Amino acid sequence: QVQLAESGGGLVQAGGSLRLSCAASGRVFSSSGMAWFRQAPGKEREFVAAITGGDELRYADFVVGRFTISRDNAKNTVYLQMNSLKPEDTAVYYCALKERVLRVGTISAYNMDYWGKGTQVTVSS
């Protein structure tokens, strides 16, 4: 079993920055893929960014150039640095883990093995 705990959400003005963290505990394999998803009110959960154990990266088009995902394997922690935030980035952000990921392209909201409870990000205009 794996437990995921997100932190770092909050209220920020448009153009500002936030850094989300997700600490994983339990049986975390170095081959696990970790990802961030988000869900705004009335909308479906959507993919934001992902990183594999081999540091292969993938981003949603709407965050390219603004968000950066990274991981610290020694701490079993994944980060999401969010810059140039926009009001439309307002959502609950979820961390998720998929065990034994070979390719980052296989990560999606429909096949993650574990989910965190989410952290609220609110961007004011």
Residue pairs with C-beta under 8 A, 6 or more apart in sequence:
1 26
1 27
1 114
2 24
2 25
2 26
2 27
2 28
2 97
2 113
2 114
3 24
3 25
3 26
3 114
4 22
4 23
4 24
4 95
4 96
4 97
4 114
4 115
4 116
5 22
5 23
5 25
5 116
5 117
6 20
6 21
6 22
6 93
6 94
6 95
6 116
6 117
6 118
6 119
7 20
7 21
7 22
7 23
7 119
8 18
8 19
8 20
8 21
8 119
9 18
9 20
9 93
9 119
9 120
9 121
10 18
10 120
10 121
10 122
11 122
11 123
11 124
12 18
12 85
12 121
12 122
12 123
12 124
13 123
13 124
14 85
14 86
14 87
14 123
14 124
14 125
15 84
15 85
16 85
16 123
17 81
17 82
17 83
17 84
17 85
18 82
18 85
18 121
19 79
19 80
19 81
19 82
20 36
20 79
20 80
20 82
20 93
20 95
20 119
20 121
21 77
21 78
21 79
22 34
22 36
22 77
22 78
22 79
22 80
22 95
22 116
23 75
23 76
23 77
24 32
24 34
24 76
24 77
24 78
24 97
24 114
25 76
28 76
28 97
29 53
29 99
29 100
30 53
30 73
31 52
31 53
31 99
31 100
31 101
31 102
32 53
32 97
32 98
32 99
32 100
32 101
33 50
33 51
33 52
33 53
33 97
33 98
33 101
33 104
33 106
33 107
34 50
34 51
34 71
34 78
34 95
34 96
34 97
34 98
35 47
35 48
35 49
35 50
35 51
35 69
35 95
35 96
35 97
35 98
35 107
35 112
36 48
36 49
36 50
36 69
36 78
36 80
36 93
36 94
36 95
36 96
37 45
37 46
37 47
37 48
37 93
37 94
37 96
37 109
38 45
38 46
38 48
38 89
38 91
38 92
38 93
38 94
38 121
39 45
39 46
39 91
39 92
39 94
39 118
40 88
40 90
40 91
40 92
43 91
45 94
45 109
46 60
46 109
47 60
47 107
47 108
47 109
48 59
48 60
48 63
48 67
48 80
48 93
49 57
49 58
49 59
49 60
49 63
49 67
49 68
49 69
49 80
50 57
50 58
50 69
50 104
50 107
51 57
51 58
51 69
51 70
51 71
51 78
51 104
52 101
52 102
52 103
52 104
53 73
53 101
55 71
56 103
56 104
57 69
57 104
58 104
58 105
58 107
59 67
59 69
63 82
66 82
66 83
66 84
66 85
67 80
67 81
67 82
67 83
68 80
68 81
68 83
69 78
69 79
69 80
69 81
70 78
70 79
70 81
71 77
71 78
71 79
72 78
72 79
78 95
80 93
82 89
82 121
85 121
85 123
86 123
87 123
87 124
87 125
88 123
89 121
89 123
90 121
90 122
90 123
91 121
92 118
92 119
92 120
92 121
93 118
93 119
93 120
93 121
94 115
94 116
94 117
94 118
95 115
95 116
96 109
96 112
96 113
96 114
96 115
96 116
97 112
97 113
97 114
98 106
98 107
98 111
98 112
98 113
99 113
101 107
